[in-house]
Amino acid sequence: MQRIRDFFQSDIAGGVVLAFAAVLAMIIANTPLYGHYHHLLEMSIGVHVGDFVLDKHAIHWINDGLMAIFFFLVGLELKREMLVGELSEVKKIVLPALAAVGGMIMPGLIYAAINWNNPEFLKGWAIPAATDIAFALGVISLLGNRVPIALKVFLASVAIFDDIGAILIIAFFYSHGLSLTALAWAGGILAVVFALNRLNVTRIAPYLILGLFMWLAVLKSGIHATIAGVLLAFCIPMYDKDDEEHSPLEDLEHDLQDGVAFIVLPIFAFANSGIHLGGAGLGEIAHPVPLAIAAGLFLGKPIGVMLFSWLGVKLGLASIPNEINWKHIFGVSLLCGIGFTMSLFIGGLAFSAVDKAFDERLGIILGSLLSGIAGYVYLNIISKRTNMDLADLAQPSDDNTYIPDAHGHLSPPRYPPLTSLATSANTCWLYA
């Protein structure tokens, strides 16, 4: 039992459970159980209260409802980071912000270049722009203390800005048929929630109750319902004016992390990763949509991250943290190509109304898998070389004393242990 408890408390647990759910879905989708799997996801679930009717398939309840909880957690983490975390100081955010922007622009351009002549296919341009923070941080955590803490913080910061970009993309490009009446209701509820914050209401229950009604209004408005989770999160008070030791936002964030990491995200992965591979071959992977997604993630992400990071440093807008170098940043740029969760989410939005003869998920899984393997192998190689170099600098001399290393230490430096990062790998940043 202790081993199980230790596993779920580790930094890689969220990514492992997420991967297990995705693999399980793919296995089921390629067995005689596929019919039952498909029937379960297409099962109609309705809520009827008087004249109000809300009837959706199970897959839509997962993607519109459960994922709103995920985006709520994303919003909480964003707010905390902007107030007291890695995003609270301008000098710390410029480099990861530029890296994230480049990591969104370049994959989109590669995708668009491959599918320029097909307007229907172009709808998926944002799919490779996302990074899955749970998987990315999970992979880098496998390297333990062989990589600097600053590198993990840099990756988390890039993923945070990536999530901000994904939220804006969903809000502006994947919202259709706006209802002004529903938007007015959502805006009114948001104003009330904001007023609660200003009045120092620190009990969470009123926010969550009003948040549920705001989610319903946003759902009916034509804007994707998950945006309601982000808006609500930004209204949760960070501080309690009557108790300096109490942070309602941090308490709620802590309470949600495990539920999102081990329930919400695995359910989402299980529901969206069931790719039926019957007859699938190179032809399906070579289709312009999956090919463009895979190329955007595996090639576009590192090119964009490296190019924009280099430009930022070259122009004097940003600087590289002391503990890391360009080799480390390149390794992170490879890991940014893991777009699993958020890419699946955007893919579902992009092609929900398209009668398609392709499966964009093939490109997402292929690109994410290649990026994860390449990033891990590369960082593992350069980390071993770095550790060997440092060890050589601190070998005993002939008189059994230690030669000072490059930092003036008389013994090999101790790398700091793996610590809790500003954004936990167990929370699926998202996406990401």
ABEGO torsion letter per residue (X at the ends): XAAAAAAAABAAAAAAAAAAAAAAAAAAAABAAAAAAAAAAABBBBBBBEABBBBBBAAAAAAAAAAAAAAAAAAAAAAAAAAABAAABAAAAAAAAAAAAAAAAAAAAAAAAAAAABAAAAAAAAAAABBBAAAAAAAAAAAEAABBAAAAAAAAAAAAAAAAAAAAAAAAAABBGBBAAAAAAAAAAAAAAAAAAAAGBABAAAAAAAAAAAAAAAAAAGBBAAAAAAAAAAABBABBAABAABBAAAAAAAAAAAAAAAAAAAAAAAAAABBBABGBBAAAAABAAAAAAAAAAAAAAAAAAAAAAAAAAAAGABBBBAABBAAAAAAAAAAAABAAAAAAAAAAAAAAABBBABBAAAAAAAAAAAAAAAAAAAAAAAAAAAAAAAAAAABBBAAGBBBBBAAGBABBBBBBBBBBBABBAAAGBEOX
